[in-house]
């Protein structure tokens, strides 16, 4: 048996980017926070390039020079700055130098002379588009378009005279624009009614089209080609319908994303099949036909983050699974041959001791089947009679069975997928079962399923949690008196709502950066994201009474289970006051409450030393109360 610190010391390598000379950069959390490292060849000794206490969020090589740009915020505040790194002499230059503003990378021009980004430096509540020379800094960025919402830059056209601009109205509705850099004209190319996703957008090799994933007139996302020539200044939705051609159907499952090399037409796209990744590799053979290459056989069951090399003969990506920590692999395009490049340490924990989840479905109140990942400790699952080969280590199991953690994902427009999770494996090693539901509102199961929790239907998703507990208590392995609710962000709201709506079900709750009060959350969240969140939860102007009725803080007198509240003081999404409110209210009525706030964290706990402190406290709390 290994201690918690060992599990939290399992490393992850991801975010690969090819340099022009064939080297790769990637992010590795060996020092406790993700930093930039480089490799010249597979499994060589990697070179660490950045040495900060703060996390690096991405790194992108120049297409023409030995230099890269990376992003980094401070204390989890998400106000990322952009930096240029010269790996040969180690020089690092702050390119943006606006610490009060967010900067979101928009990519290099093909000649590597310029880069684009979106930032809210002019007005905190909106994002503008900027272009900057690679050697310029600070105020030298050129404002090329003033935005009016959540705007991002999707990349440069093949001839570098246009930018792809995307505006998100919320997670399930986007619009795409083409920005002409010489004239400043912004052309809308996706006029539509209702909510439609246009995501993972890529320029075609001739610059006359976008390849993208969309759910336009469909329940699941598919791969499509959008003819830009057909979308003139006066185009309407009927023109969009004619200009959008299907390249690969989604069918029952979403096409999750596409990466396209705009010089060769080579591409990689993924399907999300019940939470697992299915990759297709190929090359455009006409506007909507693909010549497929052999699919790579990658370890684990999740993969993404594709980066092509200079000639698109290879691509790098990250792969992971519940029993495979994240590493970078390089795939030969035409053969599918896979070569592992990084060797992120597993902290000496044998893979044979790690547990794969079982994909299950359980019935809920309206007859739907809710998908979930269910994991039992290895010794219990291996038993032939349903009795553990040895007693669970967390406490005496007896005939009552195992304690179980119901681990609820955030979002809510997100999906729990079976990637590596050191904390999950630790709980399993301690004799806890783990149950991870994708309740209504989760992505990955079609448009209809995702909208089942919108606004007035919010509490239906909480009812799905109650149904999960019903299913678990009927399972021979589970002790119905030792069920724990745990979740982060929106999952933290779900924990608090479950504790207030169904108080007799829970032995304890763990709320990580969760929403306790929808009204104060919407009033205090970052101004740049308020509109996006109101589209999901309801608006302060029109739905305040409803928002108050479903806020756990207003029903906290129902809480009976001991509560652990964990938060970051710099959280720009769910302000720390949410933690303060619910901890004080629950404690005032005699509920055992522990609260832990980190001054150098934001929306989640990212620094390893903080993770060890935080989750050691959580484990001790559960050992005491469960």
Secondary structure in CASP SS format (residue, H / E / C, confidence):
PFRMAT SS
TARGET T0000
AUTHOR 0000-0000-0000
METHOD secondary structure of the structure
MODEL  1
X C 1.00
X C 1.00
X C 1.00
X H 1.00
X H 1.00
X H 1.00
X H 1.00
X H 1.00
X C 1.00
X C 1.00
X C 1.00
X C 1.00
X E 1.00
X E 1.00
X E 1.00
X E 1.00
X E 1.00
X E 1.00
X C 1.00
X C 1.00
X C 1.00
X C 1.00
X C 1.00
X E 1.00
X E 1.00
X E 1.00
X E 1.00
X E 1.00
X C 1.00
X C 1.00
X C 1.00
X C 1.00
X C 1.00
X C 1.00
X E 1.00
X E 1.00
X E 1.00
X E 1.00
X E 1.00
X C 1.00
X C 1.00
X C 1.00
X C 1.00
X C 1.00
X C 1.00
X C 1.00
X E 1.00
X E 1.00
X C 1.00
X C 1.00
X C 1.00
X C 1.00
X C 1.00
X C 1.00
X C 1.00
X E 1.00
X E 1.00
X E 1.00
X E 1.00
X E 1.00
X E 1.00
X C 1.00
X C 1.00
X C 1.00
X C 1.00
X C 1.00
X C 1.00
X E 1.00
X E 1.00
X E 1.00
X E 1.00
X E 1.00
X C 1.00
X C 1.00
X C 1.00
X C 1.00
X C 1.00
X C 1.00
X C 1.00
X C 1.00
X E 1.00
X E 1.00
X E 1.00
X E 1.00
X E 1.00
X C 1.00
X C 1.00
X C 1.00
X C 1.00
X C 1.00
X C 1.00
X E 1.00
X E 1.00
X E 1.00
X C 1.00
X C 1.00
X C 1.00
X C 1.00
X C 1.00
X C 1.00
X C 1.00
X C 1.00
X E 1.00
X E 1.00
X E 1.00
X E 1.00
X E 1.00
X E 1.00
X C 1.00
X C 1.00
X C 1.00
X C 1.00
X C 1.00
X E 1.00
X E 1.00
X E 1.00
X E 1.00
X E 1.00
X E 1.00
X C 1.00
X C 1.00
X C 1.00
X C 1.00
X C 1.00
X C 1.00
X C 1.00
X C 1.00
X E 1.00
X E 1.00
X E 1.00
X E 1.00
X E 1.00
X E 1.00
X C 1.00
X C 1.00
X C 1.00
X C 1.00
X H 1.00
X H 1.00
X H 1.00
X C 1.00
X E 1.00
X E 1.00
X E 1.00
X E 1.00
X C 1.00
X C 1.00
X C 1.00
X C 1.00
X E 1.00
X E 1.00
X E 1.00
X E 1.00
X E 1.00
X E 1.00
X E 1.00
X C 1.00
X C 1.00
X C 1.00
X C 1.00
X C 1.00
X E 1.00
X E 1.00
X E 1.00
X E 1.00
X E 1.00
X E 1.00
X E 1.00
X E 1.00
X E 1.00
X C 1.00
X C 1.00
X E 1.00
X E 1.00
X E 1.00
X E 1.00
X E 1.00
X E 1.00
X E 1.00
X E 1.00
X C 1.00
X C 1.00
X C 1.00
X C 1.00
X C 1.00
X E 1.00
X E 1.00
X E 1.00
X C 1.00
X C 1.00
X C 1.00
X C 1.00
X C 1.00
X C 1.00
X C 1.00
X C 1.00
X C 1.00
X E 1.00
X E 1.00
X E 1.00
X E 1.00
X E 1.00
X E 1.00
X C 1.00
X C 1.00
X C 1.00
X C 1.00
X C 1.00
X E 1.00
X E 1.00
X E 1.00
X E 1.00
X E 1.00
X E 1.00
X C 1.00
X C 1.00
X C 1.00
X C 1.00
X C 1.00
X C 1.00
X C 1.00
X E 1.00
X E 1.00
X E 1.00
X E 1.00
X E 1.00
X E 1.00
X H 1.00
X H 1.00
X H 1.00
X C 1.00
X C 1.00
X C 1.00
X C 1.00
X C 1.00
X C 1.00
X H 1.00
X H 1.00
X H 1.00
X H 1.00
X H 1.00
X H 1.00
X H 1.00
X E 1.00
X E 1.00
X E 1.00
X E 1.00
X E 1.00
X C 1.00
X C 1.00
X C 1.00
X C 1.00
X C 1.00
X E 1.00
X E 1.00
X E 1.00
X E 1.00
X E 1.00
X E 1.00
X E 1.00
X C 1.00
X C 1.00
X C 1.00
X C 1.00
X C 1.00
X E 1.00
X E 1.00
X E 1.00
X E 1.00
X E 1.00
X E 1.00
X E 1.00
X E 1.00
X C 1.00
X C 1.00
X E 1.00
X E 1.00
X E 1.00
X E 1.00
X E 1.00
X E 1.00
X E 1.00
X E 1.00
X E 1.00
X C 1.00
X C 1.00
X C 1.00
X C 1.00
X C 1.00
X E 1.00
X E 1.00
X E 1.00
X E 1.00
X C 1.00
X C 1.00
X C 1.00
X C 1.00
X C 1.00
X C 1.00
X C 1.00
X C 1.00
X E 1.00
X E 1.00
X E 1.00
X E 1.00
X E 1.00
X E 1.00
X E 1.00
X C 1.00
X C 1.00
X C 1.00
X C 1.00
X C 1.00
X E 1.00
X E 1.00
X E 1.00
X E 1.00
X E 1.00
X E 1.00
X E 1.00
X E 1.00
X C 1.00
X C 1.00
X E 1.00
X E 1.00
X E 1.00
X E 1.00
X E 1.00
X E 1.00
X E 1.00
X E 1.00
X E 1.00
X C 1.00
X C 1.00
X C 1.00
X C 1.00
X C 1.00
X E 1.00
X E 1.00
X E 1.00
X C 1.00
X C 1.00
X C 1.00
X C 1.00
X C 1.00
X C 1.00
X C 1.00
X C 1.00
X C 1.00
X C 1.00
X H 1.00
X H 1.00
X H 1.00
X C 1.00
X C 1.00
X C 1.00
X C 1.00
X E 1.00
X E 1.00
X E 1.00
X E 1.00
X E 1.00
X E 1.00
X C 1.00
X C 1.00
X C 1.00
X C 1.00
X C 1.00
X E 1.00
X E 1.00
X E 1.00
X E 1.00
X E 1.00
X E 1.00
X E 1.00
X C 1.00
X C 1.00
X H 1.00
X H 1.00
X H 1.00
X H 1.00
X C 1.00
X C 1.00
X C 1.00
X C 1.00
X C 1.00
X C 1.00
X C 1.00
X C 1.00
X C 1.00
X C 1.00
X C 1.00
X C 1.00
X C 1.00
X C 1.00
X C 1.00
X C 1.00
X C 1.00
X C 1.00
X C 1.00
X C 1.00
X E 1.00
X E 1.00
X E 1.00
X E 1.00
X E 1.00
X E 1.00
X E 1.00
X C 1.00
X C 1.00
X C 1.00
X C 1.00
X C 1.00
X C 1.00
X C 1.00
X C 1.00
X C 1.00
X C 1.00
X C 1.00
X C 1.00
X C 1.00
X H 1.00
X H 1.00
X H 1.00
X H 1.00
X H 1.00
X H 1.00
X H 1.00
X H 1.00
X C 1.00
X C 1.00
X C 1.00
X E 1.00
X E 1.00
X E 1.00
X E 1.00
X E 1.00
X C 1.00
X C 1.00
X C 1.00
X C 1.00
X C 1.00
X C 1.00
X C 1.00
X C 1.00
X C 1.00
X H 1.00
X H 1.00
X H 1.00
X H 1.00
X H 1.00
X H 1.00
X H 1.00
X C 1.00
X H 1.00
X H 1.00
X H 1.00
X H 1.00
X H 1.00
X H 1.00
X H 1.00
X H 1.00
X H 1.00
X H 1.00
X H 1.00
X H 1.00
X H 1.00
X H 1.00
X H 1.00
X H 1.00
X H 1.00
X H 1.00
X H 1.00
X C 1.00
X C 1.00
X C 1.00
X C 1.00
X E 1.00
X E 1.00
X E 1.00
X E 1.00
X E 1.00
X E 1.00
X E 1.00
X E 1.00
X E 1.00
X E 1.00
X E 1.00
X C 1.00
X H 1.00
X H 1.00
X H 1.00
X H 1.00
X H 1.00
X H 1.00
X H 1.00
X H 1.00
X H 1.00
X H 1.00
X H 1.00
X H 1.00
X C 1.00
X H 1.00
X H 1.00
X H 1.00
X C 1.00
X C 1.00
X E 1.00
X E 1.00
X E 1.00
X E 1.00
X E 1.00
X C 1.00
X C 1.00
X C 1.00
X C 1.00
X C 1.00
X H 1.00
X H 1.00
X H 1.00
X H 1.00
X H 1.00
X H 1.00
X H 1.00
X C 1.00
X C 1.00
X H 1.00
X H 1.00
X H 1.00
X H 1.00
X H 1.00
X H 1.00
X H 1.00
X H 1.00
X H 1.00
X H 1.00
X H 1.00
X C 1.00
X C 1.00
X H 1.00
X H 1.00
X H 1.00
X H 1.00
X H 1.00
X H 1.00
X H 1.00
X H 1.00
X H 1.00
X H 1.00
X H 1.00
X C 1.00
X H 1.00
X H 1.00
X H 1.00
X H 1.00
X H 1.00
X H 1.00
X H 1.00
X C 1.00
X C 1.00
X C 1.00
X E 1.00
X E 1.00
X E 1.00
X E 1.00
X E 1.00
X E 1.00
X E 1.00
X C 1.00
X C 1.00
X C 1.00
X C 1.00
X C 1.00
X C 1.00
X C 1.00
X C 1.00
X H 1.00
X H 1.00
X H 1.00
X H 1.00
X H 1.00
X H 1.00
X H 1.00
X H 1.00
X H 1.00
X H 1.00
X H 1.00
X H 1.00
X C 1.00
X C 1.00
X C 1.00
X C 1.00
X E 1.00
X E 1.00
X E 1.00
X E 1.00
X E 1.00
X E 1.00
X C 1.00
X C 1.00
X C 1.00
X C 1.00
X C 1.00
X C 1.00
X C 1.00
X C 1.00
X C 1.00
X H 1.00
X H 1.00
X H 1.00
X H 1.00
X H 1.00
X H 1.00
X H 1.00
X H 1.00
X H 1.00
X H 1.00
X H 1.00
X H 1.00
X H 1.00
X H 1.00
X H 1.00
X H 1.00
X H 1.00
X H 1.00
X C 1.00
END
